[in-house]
Structure formats: structure tokens, C-alpha cells
Amino acid sequence: MLDRSLEAVVELAKSGLSVRLVVVFGAHKLETVSYLARYADLFQMVFVYQDESFEPGLDGAIRSALPMTQGPVALVLPDIVISGPGSAGSLLGALQHLGVAGWSVVAAEERDADTLRQMGALAVVERDGVATVGAATDKPADPSGYNAFWGMVAVTAEEAHRLPDVVSKGVDSPLAGAVALMVEGIVNYNTVAG
């Protein structure tokens, strides 16, 4: 699963971009750190122990990683797998669209309310052949009005400080206005099966 979740990151490195993978871990993830050694010749890896003072959840993990990032930043989660034609190049596409709004997402269409309640829900609209995010929230109690969810997020270096807000409750999501690169499917191996 980890190899599949990193396919788009591997494609970034193969495209000639310099890639730094910042891995946030805790004591229970030491086997994951060992496993990632297979990628050492492909991209630079930095390992950061999650600072619990930043909160124990995903937003705290992102805050722990941000000081180690350089340039545009992509949020790639180890339990999310992008699938379908062009999925491996989807993150590269997302990075190429950062000039539009400073933010872009790799997203999949979804209408199932239970799935949207477990994910980063998006209201994606299409105008003139370009899909953008009209509204976004993480794990909404009421998913009506949302028609997609994100699997990866890309952001400029200047806006990266707001990346934790993508998954934080009680704050406005910075994803409104982001370009949405739609893929065939996204599987979150950490959600409850319906």
C-alpha cells in the first residue's frame, strides 16, 4: 500500500524534479521508516518525529513537517492510493497548476454521503473545462453540497503555512479556489468500509 501511495511522488522524481520526502512518524511507525530506505536513491528523505505539542492528529503531523519543507509542498498520505489512467502523473499535474490559485488538489468525484463524511470533502465546479474547488471541509457532518474528495494537496511555498488548515476543524479551508485535477478513483485504506 505504501508503494502505491508513493507512485505519484516517484513520478515527480522521474520527471527530473528534485523531491524531498518529509516523513512524520511516531514510535509505532519505526518499521515504516526502515521500509522507506528502498527510496533513498530516488529522492531525499527527511524523518521528523511528530511533536505532540502540535496536537496528535494529522494537522499536528503537518505542523511537525512544515519546517523541513522547501519549495512547493504536497500532502501525500500513506493510506491514500490514487487510481485510474494518469494517476501516477496526477501530482505533477497538480504542481503545474499552482500558478492559478496557489493551491491544487488531486480529487475524485463522490456522491456517497458516508464516504464524504470520512474524507476531505469538496464542492467541485467546472467552468470552461477547468475544475475548481468552490468549497471544502474535512469530514463534514453534513456532506450535502459536496461532490468530491481530495487525495493529495499541492501548495506553493508561500501558502504552505496554511496546509494544516486543510484538515483542521473550526477554520476556513484554504482549498476554496484551488484547481482540482480529477482522477478516476481514490481509495483511503484507513476509512470504515460501507
C-alpha positions in Angstrom: 0.0 0.0 0.0 2.8 2.4 0.8 4.5 1.8 -2.5 1.2 2.5 -4.3 0.6 5.7 -2.3 4.0 7.0 -3.4 3.6 6.3 -7.1 2.9 9.9 -7.9 5.9 11.0 -5.8 8.1 8.6 -7.7 6.8 10.1 -11.0 7.8 13.6 -9.7 11.4 12.4 -9.2 11.5 10.6 -12.5 10.4 13.8 -14.2 13.6 15.4 -13.1 12.3 17.4 -10.2 14.3 17.5 -7.0 12.0 15.8 -4.4 12.3 15.9 -0.7 10.0 13.4 1.1 9.3 14.6 4.7 8.1 11.6 6.7 6.4 12.3 10.0 6.4 9.3 12.4 5.9 8.1 15.9 7.4 5.2 17.9 4.7 2.9 16.4 5.9 3.6 12.8 9.6 2.6 13.0 9.1 -0.3 10.6 7.8 2.2 8.1 10.9 4.3 8.4 13.0 1.1 7.6 10.8 0.2 4.7 11.3 3.6 3.0 15.0 3.0 2.7 14.3 1.5 -0.7 13.6 5.0 -2.0 16.9 6.6 -0.8 18.4 6.7 -4.3 15.2 8.3 -5.8 14.6 11.3 -3.6 15.9 13.0 -0.4 14.1 11.8 2.7 13.8 13.7 6.0 12.3 12.0 9.0 10.6 14.0 11.7 9.2 12.7 14.9 5.7 14.0 15.5 5.8 16.8 18.0 2.7 16.1 20.2 2.6 19.7 21.3 1.2 20.4 17.8 -1.7 18.1 18.5 -1.7 14.3 18.0 -3.7 14.3 14.7 -3.0 14.9 11.1 -2.8 18.6 11.5 -0.1 18.2 14.2 1.8 15.9 11.8 1.7 18.5 9.1 2.9 21.2 11.5 5.8 18.9 12.5 6.8 18.5 8.9 6.5 22.1 7.6 9.8 23.4 8.9 11.6 20.7 6.9 9.9 21.6 3.6 11.4 23.6 0.7 9.6 25.0 -2.4 6.1 23.8 -3.3 4.7 21.3 -0.8 2.5 18.3 -1.5 0.5 16.5 1.1 0.6 12.8 0.3 -0.9 10.4 2.9 0.4 6.8 3.2 -3.1 5.3 3.3 -4.4 7.1 0.2 -4.0 5.5 -3.2 -4.9 7.3 -6.5 -6.1 5.0 -9.3 -7.0 5.1 -12.9 -5.4 6.3 -16.1 -2.9 9.1 -15.5 -2.9 8.7 -11.7 0.9 8.4 -11.4 1.3 11.8 -13.1 -1.5 13.5 -11.2 0.7 15.1 -8.5 3.0 16.5 -11.2 -0.1 17.9 -12.9 -1.3 19.4 -9.5 2.1 21.1 -9.1 2.0 22.5 -12.6 -1.4 24.2 -11.8 -0.2 26.0 -8.6 0.2 29.3 -10.6 -3.6 29.6 -10.9 -4.5 29.9 -7.2 -1.5 28.8 -5.2 -3.4 25.6 -4.3 -4.4 22.5 -6.2 -5.9 19.1 -5.4 -6.0 15.6 -6.9 -9.6 14.7 -6.4 -12.2 12.1 -7.3 -15.9 12.5 -7.8 -18.0 11.1 -5.0 -21.7 11.3 -4.1 -21.9 8.8 -1.3 -22.7 10.7 1.9 -20.9 8.2 4.2 -17.7 8.3 2.2 -17.8 12.1 2.1 -18.2 12.2 5.9 -14.9 10.4 6.3 -12.8 12.4 3.8 -11.8 15.9 2.8 -15.0 16.9 1.1 -15.0 19.2 -1.9 -17.7 21.1 -3.9 -16.0 20.9 -7.3 -17.4 23.1 -10.1 -16.3 23.1 -13.7 -16.1 26.2 -15.9 -14.5 26.4 -19.3 -13.0 22.9 -18.9 -11.3 23.8 -15.7 -12.4 22.1 -12.4 -12.0 24.2 -9.3 -13.0 23.9 -5.6 -15.9 26.1 -4.7 -15.9 24.9 -1.0 -14.1 22.4 1.1 -14.2 21.0 4.6 -12.7 18.0 6.3 -15.0 15.2 7.3 -18.3 17.1 7.2 -21.2 16.1 9.5 -23.5 17.2 6.7 -22.0 16.3 3.3 -24.8 17.8 1.2 -23.4 20.1 -1.4 -20.2 18.2 -1.7 -19.5 16.1 -4.8 -15.8 15.0 -4.5 -13.0 14.5 -2.1 -9.2 15.1 -2.3 -6.5 12.5 -2.2 -3.4 14.8 -2.5 -3.0 18.5 -2.0 -0.3 20.8 -3.5 0.5 24.3 -2.4 3.1 27.0 -3.1 5.9 27.6 -0.6 4.3 31.0 0.3 1.0 29.4 1.3 2.3 26.2 2.9 1.9 27.5 6.4 -1.9 27.1 5.9 -1.6 23.4 5.0 -2.7 22.2 8.4 -6.0 24.2 7.9 -6.9 21.7 5.2 -7.6 19.1 7.9 -8.3 21.3 10.9 -11.8 21.7 12.3 -13.2 25.2 13.0 -11.2 27.1 10.4 -11.9 28.0 6.8 -10.3 25.6 4.4 -7.7 27.2 2.2 -8.8 24.9 -0.7 -11.6 27.2 -1.9 -10.5 28.3 -5.4 -7.9 25.5 -5.8 -7.6 23.8 -9.2 -9.0 20.3 -9.0 -7.3 17.6 -11.1 -9.9 14.9 -11.3 -8.8 11.2 -11.3 -10.8 8.0 -11.7 -10.6 6.9 -8.1 -9.1 7.4 -4.7 -9.0 4.7 -2.1 -8.5 5.5 1.6 -7.4 2.3 3.3 -8.0 3.9 6.7 -11.7 4.5 6.3 -14.6 2.4 7.5 -16.0 0.3 4.7 -19.6 1.0 4.0 
